[in-house]
Amino acid sequence: MNPKRHLSKCPPDACQAQYFLRGVFTDFPQILARWQADSAAARARLPCEPDLAYAEGELCRVDVFPAREPDGSMVVFLHGGYWQGGDKSDVSFIAAAFVEHGVSVAIPNYSLAPKASIDTMLAETRAAFEWLGVQAPRWSVDPARIVALGHSAGGQLAAMMLTDAWAPRLGGRPLVRHAFAISGLYDLRPLRHTVLNDALGLSEESAARLSPVDHLQAHGLLHPVVGELETREFHVQAALAEASWPNVAPTLSVPCLHHYTILDPLVDPASVLFGQILAAARQ
């Protein structure tokens, strides 16, 4: 058990208000509609290889947006949705600025609760990275320059790609050197006290086992990112990650943004977040 866990001890009766975010940020439907419109526009104008199968399973598909003038790097974006919603087609818009800067982008789907467990999602995510590592030359990508980028639940999946238990490998070596977890979840125990657990079915044991901070960081650098206007617990989650793992960049708190608007900097090449991801991809 991670001795730093006391840092994230959210009282059970406070967890619903802190973690059921669509009840907190009620503009989510409008934001999602904007994402979907911008994503449709991005798919219409960007080169794209859609729905490539990276493993068996109905949702084991990935959209790849190759850079027109590739610099050898790739960002793999893992969508959010509390492991029970969301789709890669909702977030294609994040590819545009990276592709224009020479970075290829891959956006996989993964199976969702309640039909699938988070263990299954982790196995699929690892398979997606390993498949992309093997296929990387097809898009002039160096497999040593693949960056994991995840939002919310996708942040948990991205962080787990740096752990001893779940790290994807290519030729016996860890594949992911940088993982950016935007509004990431590193301790899943508080979710047991929310309506979200109706679909997730987390027990005390499984919530601990699926929490990145209860695993050893095997390699790489974790980059926690949080919106200034997030609920208090998301700032606590980032602080827990910093305190628990040896190789964690200082948390980037993005001013004036909340759990959903936090994706806006990904389309702004002048933003600090975009710049940090670009620099990591090009290392």
N, C-alpha and C positions, 0 to 999 in steps of 0.2 A: 504494500500500500504506500502510495506517495505521501511522505510526511508533510508536504506542503498543502495537502488537501483542505486543511482548516481554513485556508484563504478563501475558499469558495463555498463556505457553508451557508447557503441560502436557506432561510427558514422555510419549511414546507408550505406554510400558508402564504408566503410571498412569491412562490415560484411561478404561479399562473400569470400574475401581473408582470413579472419580469421577462418571461420567456414566450408567452403567447403574443407574438409581435403584431399579428394582423389586428389584434384588438387594441394595440397601442398606437400603431401608425396606420390610421384609417384611410390614408391616401393610397394604400397599396393597389387597389384595383385600377386606379388611374395610372400609376407608375407601371404596372404590368402591361396595360394597354399601350403605353408609350414604348416599352421594351419590344413588344410584339410588332408594332408598326416599324420601328427602327430596324428590327431584325429581318423583317420581310424585305425592306429596302436594301439591307446589307447583302442578303442572299441574292438579290436581283443584280447587284453590280459587282460583287466580288467573285473571283474564281473559287469554285467550291466543288469538293468531292463528297457528296452527301451519303449518309446511311451506310458507311462501310462497316462490315461485320468484324468486330475484334475478338469475339468469342461466341459460343452458343448462347442462345437466350433471345427472347423477343426484343428486349430493350438494349441488348449489347451491340449498339451501333454508334458510330462516331462520324461527325461532320468535320472535314478537314478543309481549311481555308489556306491554300499555299500562298506564300508571298510571291509577288510578281518578280521581284529581284531579291531572292532569299539571302539572308546573311548567315544562314546555318543554324538558326535557333528556332525554338518552338515553345509556345505557351499552350498548356493544356488546361482548359477552364472546366471546373466541376460545378454545376449549377446547384443552387440551394432548393429549399422546399421542405425542410425538416424530414428528409429521407422518405417523404410520402407524397410529394408533388413536384411540379416543375418539369420542364422539358428543354432539351437542347435548342429547339427552335425558338424558345422564348428569349434566348440570350445571344443569338448570332451577332447582334450589334456590337458586342465587345471585340469582335475580330477586326473591325475596319481600321482602327488607328494602328494596331500592331502590324497588320499586313502592309499598310502604307509605309511602315518603318522597317520593312524587310524581315519581320518575324512571322513565321507561319503559326496558325492557330488551329488547335483541335478541340472540339467540344463533344464529349461523349455523353450518352445517356447511360443510365444504370437502373436496375430493377428497384421497385419502390415498395414500401410497406403499405398495407399489411401483408401483401402477397410474399414479400421477401424480407429477410432479416438484414440488419446492418452488416453482419458478417458476410452475407452474400454480396452486398454492395461493395464492401472492401475487396473481396476477391475479384469482383468484376472490374473495379477501378485499377487494381494492380494488373490485371490482365490487359486492360486498355493501354496502360503505360508500356507494358512489355511488348505488346503488338506494335505500338507506335515506335518504340525503339528499334525493332526489327525493320519496320517499313520506312524509317526515317530517310534513308538515301533517296527514296522515291520523290521526296519533296526538297532535296538538297539540304536536309537537316542533319546536323551532327548530333547523334544520340546523347552525347555528353552535355548538350546545351538545351535540354528539355526542362522547362520550369513548370511546376504545379501551381495552379491558381484556383482557389476554391472560395465560394461564398456561402456563409452560414453552415448548413449541413455539409456542403461541399468543402468548407474550410476544415471540418473534422476529417473528411476523407483525404484531403491534401496533406494535412499534418501527419496522418497515419502512414503516409508514403515515406516518411523519414524514420519510422520506428523499426526496431529489431524484428518485430513480428510480421510486418506487412510491406516492407520495402520491396518495390519492383526491382528486378535485376536483369542485367544484360551481360552475357559472358561472365557471370559470377560476380559482377560488380554492381553496386547500387546505381540506379538509373537517375534518380531525382536528387539534385544537389541543392535546389532552392524550392521552398514551398511557401507561398503567400496565402495566408488564411484571413480572408476578409470577413469580419464579423464571425469569426470562427468559434466553435464549441470544443473545448478541451476537456471538460468534465461534464459527463452526461447525467450524473446523478440527479441534479435538480429537475430534469425533465420528467422524472418518475412522478412528480407531484403536479403535473399539468395534464390538460386534456390531450396533449400531443401523444401521451403514452398509451392512449386507447389503441392507436395503430401500431406503435413501436413495441409495446409489450416488454419494456425494460424491467428487469429485476435488479436488485442491489448488485448481484454478481455480474450480470451482463452489462449494466451501466458502467461499472468499474472497468471491466475488461475492454470495453469499447471506447474508453476515454484515453485520448493520446497521452495525458500526463501520467497515466499509470503504466506507460510503456517506457522502455529505454529508447532514447534518441540514438539511432545507430550511426547516423551520418548527416551531412548536409546542414543547412541553415533555415530555421523557421522565421518567417516574417509576419508577426501578428499585425493586423490592421483593424481599426475600430472607428466608427463614426462618433464624432463628439456628442451627438444627440441620441446615441443608443441608450437603452436602459442601463442602469447601474451595473447589473450583473454581467453585461458583455464587456465592460471595462474590467470587472473582477476576473472574468475568464482570461482576458489577455494578460493580466498581471500574474495569474496562476501559471500560465505557459512560460512567462519570463522567469518565474521563480523555480520552475520544475526542471527545465531542460538546460543543458550546458551551452548549446549553440542557438541562441535566440537573438534576433535583432531587436533593438528597442522598439516598442509598440509605436506604430504610426497612428496617431489620432487625427482624423481628418475633420477640419472645422465645418460646422453648420450642416452636417449630413447625418442621416439616421440609417437604420438597418437596410433600407431599400435604396435610398438615394446614394448610398455609399458606392454603388457601381458607376455613378456618373463620371468619376475621374478616369475610368478606363477608356473613355472616348476622347479624353483631353490630353494630347501629348505634352502640354505645358504643366500638367499636374505633377505633384511630388510622387504620388503613387505610381503613375504611369512611368515616370523616369526611373524609379527604383526597380520596377519589373523589367524594364528594357535593359538596364544595366546588368541585372542578374542574368538575363537571357544571353547577353553578349559576352559573359565571362568565359 
